[in-house]
Amino acid sequence: DNLLEKNITLYPNPINSVLEIQLNELNFENQIILEVLTINGKKIFQKNLTNKKVRIDLSQLSTGIYLLKISDSNSSIVKKIIKS
């Protein structure tokens, strides 16, 4: 099982402005990187995660579908997020 997949909660989805990300039981000794990408793969936001709860203001994004990629040194996951 993918450790990232089991330990990440995103809400709300669809979002209006702020996306909340809850990280559980992850080792922050390894760098954890969050990226927001367009559906075509263009990176529009990147942040190094350093704690278990993250709020990202995505209010400036246009309505549509985006990809949220979270990676550490061992693996990565991609989640679809909808901006309404």
Contacts in CASP RR format, 6 or more apart in sequence:
PFRMAT RR
TARGET T0000
AUTHOR 0000-0000-0000
METHOD contacts of the structure
MODEL  1
DNLLEKNITLYPNPINSVLEIQLNELNFENQIILEVLTINGKKIFQKNLT
NKKVRIDLSQLSTGIYLLKISDSNSSIVKKIIKS
2 75 0 8 1.000
2 77 0 8 1.000
3 25 0 8 1.000
3 26 0 8 1.000
3 74 0 8 1.000
3 75 0 8 1.000
4 26 0 8 1.000
4 70 0 8 1.000
4 71 0 8 1.000
4 72 0 8 1.000
4 75 0 8 1.000
4 76 0 8 1.000
4 77 0 8 1.000
5 77 0 8 1.000
7 23 0 8 1.000
7 24 0 8 1.000
7 25 0 8 1.000
7 26 0 8 1.000
8 21 0 8 1.000
8 22 0 8 1.000
8 23 0 8 1.000
8 24 0 8 1.000
8 70 0 8 1.000
8 77 0 8 1.000
8 79 0 8 1.000
9 21 0 8 1.000
9 22 0 8 1.000
9 24 0 8 1.000
10 19 0 8 1.000
10 20 0 8 1.000
10 21 0 8 1.000
10 22 0 8 1.000
10 68 0 8 1.000
10 79 0 8 1.000
10 81 0 8 1.000
11 19 0 8 1.000
11 20 0 8 1.000
11 22 0 8 1.000
12 19 0 8 1.000
12 20 0 8 1.000
13 19 0 8 1.000
13 81 0 8 1.000
13 82 0 8 1.000
14 81 0 8 1.000
14 82 0 8 1.000
14 83 0 8 1.000
14 84 0 8 1.000
15 58 0 8 1.000
15 81 0 8 1.000
15 82 0 8 1.000
15 83 0 8 1.000
15 84 0 8 1.000
16 59 0 8 1.000
16 83 0 8 1.000
16 84 0 8 1.000
17 57 0 8 1.000
17 58 0 8 1.000
17 59 0 8 1.000
18 55 0 8 1.000
18 56 0 8 1.000
18 57 0 8 1.000
18 58 0 8 1.000
18 59 0 8 1.000
19 55 0 8 1.000
19 56 0 8 1.000
19 58 0 8 1.000
19 68 0 8 1.000
19 81 0 8 1.000
20 53 0 8 1.000
20 54 0 8 1.000
20 55 0 8 1.000
21 34 0 8 1.000
21 49 0 8 1.000
21 53 0 8 1.000
21 54 0 8 1.000
21 55 0 8 1.000
21 56 0 8 1.000
21 70 0 8 1.000
22 52 0 8 1.000
22 53 0 8 1.000
23 32 0 8 1.000
23 49 0 8 1.000
23 51 0 8 1.000
23 52 0 8 1.000
23 53 0 8 1.000
23 54 0 8 1.000
24 52 0 8 1.000
26 32 0 8 1.000
26 52 0 8 1.000
26 72 0 8 1.000
27 72 0 8 1.000
28 49 0 8 1.000
28 50 0 8 1.000
28 51 0 8 1.000
30 72 0 8 1.000
30 73 0 8 1.000
30 74 0 8 1.000
31 48 0 8 1.000
31 72 0 8 1.000
31 73 0 8 1.000
32 48 0 8 1.000
32 49 0 8 1.000
32 70 0 8 1.000
32 71 0 8 1.000
32 72 0 8 1.000
33 46 0 8 1.000
33 47 0 8 1.000
33 48 0 8 1.000
33 49 0 8 1.000
33 70 0 8 1.000
33 71 0 8 1.000
33 72 0 8 1.000
34 45 0 8 1.000
34 46 0 8 1.000
34 47 0 8 1.000
34 48 0 8 1.000
34 49 0 8 1.000
34 54 0 8 1.000
34 56 0 8 1.000
34 68 0 8 1.000
34 69 0 8 1.000
34 70 0 8 1.000
35 43 0 8 1.000
35 45 0 8 1.000
35 46 0 8 1.000
35 68 0 8 1.000
35 69 0 8 1.000
35 70 0 8 1.000
35 71 0 8 1.000
36 43 0 8 1.000
36 44 0 8 1.000
36 45 0 8 1.000
36 46 0 8 1.000
36 56 0 8 1.000
36 58 0 8 1.000
36 61 0 8 1.000
36 66 0 8 1.000
36 67 0 8 1.000
36 68 0 8 1.000
36 69 0 8 1.000
36 81 0 8 1.000
37 43 0 8 1.000
37 44 0 8 1.000
37 66 0 8 1.000
37 67 0 8 1.000
37 68 0 8 1.000
37 69 0 8 1.000
38 44 0 8 1.000
38 66 0 8 1.000
38 67 0 8 1.000
39 64 0 8 1.000
39 65 0 8 1.000
39 66 0 8 1.000
39 67 0 8 1.000
41 67 0 8 1.000
44 61 0 8 1.000
44 66 0 8 1.000
45 56 0 8 1.000
45 58 0 8 1.000
47 54 0 8 1.000
47 56 0 8 1.000
49 70 0 8 1.000
58 66 0 8 1.000
58 81 0 8 1.000
58 83 0 8 1.000
61 83 0 8 1.000
62 83 0 8 1.000
63 83 0 8 1.000
63 84 0 8 1.000
64 82 0 8 1.000
64 83 0 8 1.000
64 84 0 8 1.000
65 80 0 8 1.000
65 81 0 8 1.000
65 82 0 8 1.000
65 83 0 8 1.000
66 80 0 8 1.000
66 81 0 8 1.000
66 82 0 8 1.000
66 83 0 8 1.000
67 78 0 8 1.000
67 79 0 8 1.000
67 80 0 8 1.000
67 81 0 8 1.000
68 78 0 8 1.000
68 79 0 8 1.000
68 80 0 8 1.000
68 81 0 8 1.000
69 76 0 8 1.000
69 77 0 8 1.000
69 78 0 8 1.000
70 76 0 8 1.000
70 77 0 8 1.000
70 79 0 8 1.000
71 77 0 8 1.000
END
